[in-house]
Amino acid sequence: MESGRLVLILHTHLPWVIHHGKSPHGVDWLNEAVAECYIPLLNVFNELLEQNIVPKINIDISPVLCEQLEHPDFPKIFENYCKEKIELARIDELNFTKWSYHPHHIYLTKYWQNWYAQRLEDFRNKYSCSIVKAFKKLQDEGAIEILTCAATHGYLPLLGEDRSVELQIRLAVENYKKFFQREPRGIWLPECAYRPAYVWKSFIPVNPYHQEKLRPGIEQILAKYNLKYFVTDQNLLERSIVLGKFTDKSNEKFQEFQPNETWGYDFSPLQLVHISSSKKVEYGTSVVFTRHQAISMQVWSGEIGYPAEPDYLDFHKRHLDSFLRYWRVTDKKADMLYKTLYYPESTPKKIDLQSNHFIHHIENTLNWYFNSTKRSGTLCTPFDTELFGHWWFEGPEFIRAVIRGINFSPWVKMATCSEEIFRVQPKFVVQLPEGSWGVNNNHDVWSNPDTFWTWEAIYNNENRLRAFYETHLQHPIDGTLERILKQALRELLLLQASDWQFLIYTKSAKDYAEQRFSYHNSDFNRLMNLADQFLQTKTISSEDLLYLEETENRNSLFPELDLKWWNFSL
């Protein structure tokens, strides 16, 4: 008898990097993700289907990433990247042979030549240069479920304007429909960051956002756009408050929770529940999938996680000239000097052992829950997609092994999010606290003394755009002014990406993030200056027109963007 289902979710996102540098920070982030993660995972899913095993993986692809993957410049960019890697490996082969390197070291140069040649072949011929269409095909066949994400991965709880939150969501829905020809059912909230409805004010003193104002809960905005579910962290669910439960199949009748009643709600991450900011559930609710911390950490943890296996490819040590990797982890605490050569043929057995260990823990957890409560459980394990293939080279094969193993489990099966909601029919309604899946489960990673200046800029820009809308956009506008304002709105969206604060906090690419943020901030304000000037003169100089065209070409995402989506009164 089945004890429950595994809901494996992959969060797939990169900030806008096309036309913003190459390496080490820039478009090579996208190239690496496609070569090391997206293509290998597509291969895994399609090969499983050929074996009559339906993957039933859930994967969100952020709209800003979809725009880059389908950008007309990207196929040539990726082709050149693969050819460059092949050439670098060939040069390494010549040099290593000349200097009498260990034969296996020379073998690995050929390994990388073949590996990148195969990725390029897959991209061109197997997937016709379109990663998005390849994932769409899998969803159309019922093999996977694709979620959406906020348009540019904006950190929704801290944005100053509700209209900014709505634009991130509205644009996500419209962009999803453009690429996948259907409406999304669920969403990955950036950084799993959630805020209920309450009288809110900004953390930093920037008017008018430092003045208290009642704001809607994130789930209420999701309900407005027919998004049925999102993902949260276990800590947040454990601190939730029970509000009541739905008592009918259509979830229209709500019964409030009374302290003397025993409904069997246990705050377990293995339960699906509805989220509401209050007992006024008519304002909108959303189902939440909760990350199971202990099971997920079997993969995530740098200390006990599977990627630390000594035989796996080491991420950090690279050859100085080619930047290719030839060494294995060896010991996660070992100095780079003592890393030993990587042997690809030694990894399948380790993957087999670890995937069986992972499945064993999943089965035991769901069996124990079922035997204790007599309820079938939902075990959710969300991860960043880039973990599988980029940070952990063997990761896609681990996912293959897990899906295959679960397929033959007598107790647990894989499930898509929508399938699981339909199967479970959740009834409990809880109030979720504000927070994220970051350090301390709050906003500290994205809002701290090192990043307050970014929020000050975002709030000032939101306020400037709001004032412009309210003063000037009550009547039809000229086509040139519309172009200027649409590009300003794109710059604001790019400015709102949570990636910049994260990279500043982790110091992994601090200079790049600060530079990118400053560029988008500068472009937004220059474009708004152009809009002010155009209103007065009704003309635009050739120099300013050239700047507008250059900015449109540099940041050419979301051609479907509509000015009305940021101001509902237009």
N, C-alpha and C positions, 0 to 999 in steps of 0.2 A: 504494500500500500504506500502511495506517495506521501511523503512527509512535508513537501513544499517545493518551491521553485527557486532557482538561482537567476537573478536579474543582473546581468553583467552590463555595465554602462561605460562607454568610452567617450570622454570629453575631448573633442577635436577642435583646436583653436590655435591660431597664430595672429598676431597683430598685422596691420598693413605694412608690408616690407618691400613690395615691388616699387622700384624707382627710389628706394631709400637705402642705398648702400648694398654691399655684396657680402664681404667677409671681413672679420669674424661675425659681425652683426649686420643683418640685412637679409637680402633675398636668399642667401644660402641656408638660412633657417628653414625656409619653405622647401628648398631643394632637398635638404637633408630629411625633412619630414616625409616628403613624397617617396624618396628612394628607400628610406630605412623603415618607415611605418606604414604609410597608406598603401603602397603597392604590395608589400609583403602580406598585409592583412587582407587585402582584396584577393590575393592568391590563395590564402588560407580558406577564406569563406567560399570561394568558387570551387576549390578542390574538395572541400567537405560536401558541397552540394552534389558534386559528381559521384560521391560515395553514398548519396541518399541520406546525408546527415544535414539537417537544417540548422544553421548556426544559432539563430534567434538571439543575436547580439543587438544591443541598443547602442547607437552611436549618434552623438550630436555633432553637427558640423556648423560652426559659427558662420553667420552671413558674411562677415568680412573675409573669412577664409574661403568660402565658396566663390566670392568675387575674385580672389587672387588665383584660385585653381582654374577658373574659367576665363581669366584675363587673356586677350589675344596674344600678348607678349610671352606668356608663360611657357608654352611648348618649346619655343626656341631657347629660352633661358634654361629650361631643364635639360634639353638635349646638349647644350654647351657644357653644362655642369657635369653630366655623366662622361662626356668625351674628355673633359679636363681631368676627371678622376682616373679614367683609364690611362691617359697619357702619363700622369704622375706616377701611377703604379708601374708603368712600363719603364720610366726613367729610374725608379727605385730598383727594378729588376736588373737593369744594366749596371747601376752603381754597386749594388750588393754583389753581383757576380764579379765585377772588376776587383772589389776589395775582399773577395773570398769569404763572404758572410756564410753563416750556417745554411745548409741546403734548405731547411724548413723555412728560414727567413725568406729565401728566394721563392720558395713555393707559395708563400703568402702573397707575394706581389702578383703572381699569376691568379691566385684566388680572387684578389680584388679586381683585377682586370676583367675576369669572367663575371664577377658579381655585378659590377656596374654595367657591363654590356647587356646582361640579362635584364636588369631593371629598365634600361633604355628600350630594349626589345619589348618588354611587357607594356611600357607606357605607350609606345607607338602602335603596336599591332594588337595586343590583347585588349587594351583599354582605349584605343583610338585617341590618345592624348587628352582624355577627359576623365579625371578622377571622380568628379561629381556625378557624371552620367553612369560611371561604373557602380557607384554606391546606389544610385537611383534604381538601376536595373535590379540589384539585389533586393531592394525594398519592394519593387513592383512584383517580384517573384515570391514575396512573402518570407524571404530568408532573414531579413533584419528589419529593425525599425529605426528610422532616422528622426532625431529630435532637432529642434532649433535651439538657438541661443540668442541673447541680446545682440543687437546689430553689430556693434563694435566691441562687445564684451565690457560695456560700461558697468561700473560698480553701482548698481541700482539704488541701494538704501541711502547712499550719501549724495546723490544728485539733488541739486537744489530745487528744480522745477518738476512738478508732476508731468508736465508735457514732455520733458526730456526722458523720463522713465517710459512714458507711453510711446514716444518715438522709437526708442530702442526696441520695444516689444512690437509695435505696429510694423516697423520696417522689417523686423525678423520674420513676421508672418508673411508679408508681401514678398520678401526675398525668397522664402521657402517655397511659396507657390510658384514663383518664377522658375526655380530650378527643379522642383520635384513634382510639379503639376498636381498638387493636392495640398490640403491644409495640414499644418503640423498638429499633432495631438498633445505633445509635451515639450517642455523647455528645460534646458540646463541654465539655471540662474548663475551668472558669472561669479566665480569663487564660492558658489552655493550661498551667496549672501542674500539674506532675507530681512525684511522689516515689516512688522505688523502696522496696522493703523493706530496712530496715537498723535498727540500734540507734539510735533517735532520742531527742533531748531538745529541749525548747523553747529558742528563742533567748534568751528572757528568764527570769530566775530566779523562776518561779512554780511552787510545788509543787502536785501531785506531778509535773507535766509536765517539770520540769527534771531529773528522774531518768531515766537511760537505760533505754530499753525497746524491745524488738524490735517493730516495727510492720509490717503487711503493705504491699506496694506497691499503688499506686492501681489498677494493672491487675488485681490479684488480686480487689479488691472489684468492679471492673467485670465480671469473669468470673462472679462469684457471682450477679450480676443479669442475666447473658446479654447484656451490652452488648459488641458485637464490635469496635468501633473508636473511636479518638479522634484529635485533631489535635495536632501538636507543631510546634516551631519548628526551622528548619534547623540552627541552631547546636547544639541538643541532639542531633540525629541525628548530626551530624558528630563529636561527642564520645562517641558510643556505643561499646560493646564487643561484638564478635561472639561469641555463645554457641554457635551451632550452627544446625541446620536440621531441619525436619520432612521425613521421607522417604516419607510415605504421603499419600493423598488426604484422609484423615480427621484428619490432624495429630495422630496418637496416637503415632507412632514418632519419636523424637528422636535425632539424631546430634550429639554434641558436636564443636565445632570444634577441630581440631588445628593448631598453628602452621605445620606444614610442608605443610598442604593449601592448594590454590588453588581457591576456590569462585567467584571472580568477584564477590565482594561489594565495592562501591566507595563506600559511605557517601553515595551520591547521594540528594538529596531526591526524585529521580524514581523511586525504588523504594518499593514497599510492603513492610513488614517486620512481624514479630510482636515485641511487647515483652514481656520477662520480667525479673523482678528477679534471677533466678539460673538455673542450668541445671536446677533443679527445676521444669520447665515444667508439671508436673501441678498446681501451685498456682494456675495460671491465667495466660493470656496475652491480649493484645489487639493487633489490627492498628493501625498508626499511619499517618496521612496527614501528610506533612511539608510545611509551608509553603515554597514556592520563593521565597527572599528577593528575588532580583534581579527576577523577573517581578512579584512582588507590589508592590515598591516603585515600579513604574511608575505605580501608582495611589495608594499610601500617601504617598509622599514629598511634603513641603511645598515642596521645591526643584524637583524634576524631575517630580513627579506631574501627571497630567492635570487634576485639579481647579484647578490654578493658572493654567489658560488665561485670558488677559486678558478674553475675551468672556463668560466664565461669570458667573453671579450671585455677587456678593460676600456672604459669610456674615456678616461682622462689622459692616459699616456699615448702620445702620437709622435710619429716620425717628424723631425724638425722641418725637412724640406717639403715633403708631400702632404703632411698632416694626416696621413693614413695610420690606422691602428694595427699593430702587429703583436700586441701583448695580451695576455690573459690577466684576470683579476689577481691571481696568485694568492694574495692575502690583502683583505680590504684595508689593513692598517700598514701595509708595507710601503716603504719609500719607492718612488718610481724607478730608482736605480735597480731594484731587486725584482722587478716584474719579469716573468718568463714568457716565452713565446706561446701564442695562441694555437690550439689544435682544434679546428672545427669538428673533426670526427669524434672528439671526446664528449661533445655536449648532448647528443640525443639521449643517452642513458640518464644524465642528470635531469634533463627536462621530464623524462618519463617518471623518475622518482619524485620530483617536486610536484608535478601535476597530480600524481596519485595522492601525495600528502595533502595537497590543497583540497582535492575532492573528498578525501576522508574527513577533513575537518568540517567541510560543508555538510556532508551527510550526517555526521555526529551531531552537529549543532541543530539541524532541522529535525532529526529524529528525537533528540532530547526535548525540543520544544513541543513537538507533536505529542509525545508520550506524557508530557507534563500538563499540557493545556487542552489536549484533544482538538487543537486547531492547526490547520496547515499553515506553514510559515512562508514568508517571502524574504529571501536573503539577498540583499542588494550590495554589490561591490562595484563602486564607481572609481575609475582611474583616468588620468590623463592619457590620451592615446599615444603621445610621444614617448611615454615610458616603454611602450612595446615596439622595439626596433631601434629607437634612437638611443635612449639612455640604457636600455637593456636589449642588446642586439638579438638575443635569442627569444625575446618576448613574444613575437608572433607565433613561434612554434610552441611556446608554452600555452598560448590561447588555443591553438589547434588541439593540443593534447587534452586540455580541460574540456573543451566542447565534445570531443570524441568520448572521453571518459564519462561525462555526465549523460551522454546519449545512451550509455549502457547501464546506468545506475538504476537499481530497482526502487530507490526512494526519492530521488531528486531529478528534476528535468529543468532544462533551460526555458526561459520565458521572455517575451518582449514585454515592455511596460504596459501596453494597451491590453495585451492578452491577460496579464496578471490582474489588472484592475477588473476586467470582465469576469475573471474566475473568482476573485475574492469578494467582489461587491462590498468594499469597505463601508462601514456605517459610523464608526466613532468620529467625532469632531473635536479637535484640540486646538488650543491657542499656542502657537509656536513663539518662543522668544526671539528677539533680534539677534543676528549673529551671522557667522560664516563658517567655512571649514578651515580657516586659517589658524595661526597661532592664537591660543586663548579663546578660540571660537568667537572672536569679536572682530572689530574693524581695525585692529592695531597694525596689521601688515600694510593696509592701504591708507590709513590715516594716522600719521605720527609726525613728530617734529621735523623729520626729513622730507615729508611730503605735503605738509600744510600749505606750502606755497603753490602746489599744483591745484589744490582745492580752492584756494583764493582766486586763482586765474579762471577755473571752471565756473565758479559762482559769478564772478564779474562778467564773464562772457555770456552766461545764461541770462543775467539781468539786462545786459546790453541788448541782446536779441529780443527779449520780452518787451523792453521799452520801444524798440523799433517797430515790432509787430503792432503794438497797441497804438502807436502814434501814426504810422504810415500805411499799414496794410489793411485798411478797411475798405479799399476800393481796388478794382483791377489794376495790375501793374504791368509795366513795359517788359518786353522779352529780355532785354539786356539786364534790367534790374533783377528779374527772376533768375537769370544765370548767376549773377553775383551772389544773391542770397542763397541759392541752392548750394553753391560751392562753400559759402560761409557755414552753412549747416553741416556739410560734409566734414569741414575742418573741426567743428565743435564735436561731432560724433567721434572723430578720430582722437580728439583731445580727451574725451571721456573714457577711453580704453583703460581698464584696470591694469593692463600690462605695465604701463609706465611706473605706477606706484610700486608694483611688485618688484620690478627690476631695480628700482632705486633702493627698496628695502633690503633685498637680498644681495645687492652690490654685484650681481652677476653680469650686468651690463648697464651700470649706473650712468656712465657718461652718455652712452647711446640713448638711453631712455630720457634723460634730461634734455638732450639735444632735440630729440624727436618731439617731445612735449612743447618745447620752446618754439620749434618751427611751426607746429600747428596753431599754437597760440598767436604767433606773429601773423600767420596767414589769415586766421579768422579776423583779427582786428584790422588788418590792411583791407580785407574785403569789405568789412563793415564801414570803413572810412570811404571806400569807393562807393558803397551804396548811399551813404550820406551825401557825398559829392554829386552823385548822379541825380539824386532827387532835386538838387538845387540847379544844376546846369542842363540836365536832360541829355548830356553828351558824355562820352568816355574817350580819353586820349588814346592814340595808337599805342603808347607805352603801357598804359594801364590795361588796354585790351590784350596786348601780348602777355602781360603778367597773368591775366585771368585765364587765357588759353593754356599757358604753361602750368598753372595750378590745377586746372581741370584735367590736363593730361597726366600730371604727376599723381594726383589722387582722384582717380576716375571711377571710384566705386559707386554703386547704387544709382544707376541711371533712372530707376523707377521712382526715386525720391520725389515727394510732393510737398511743397511748402505748407499745405494745409495740415499735414500730419504733425506739425509742431504747434499749430494753433487751430483749435477746433472751431473757432468762430469765423474763419475765412469762408 
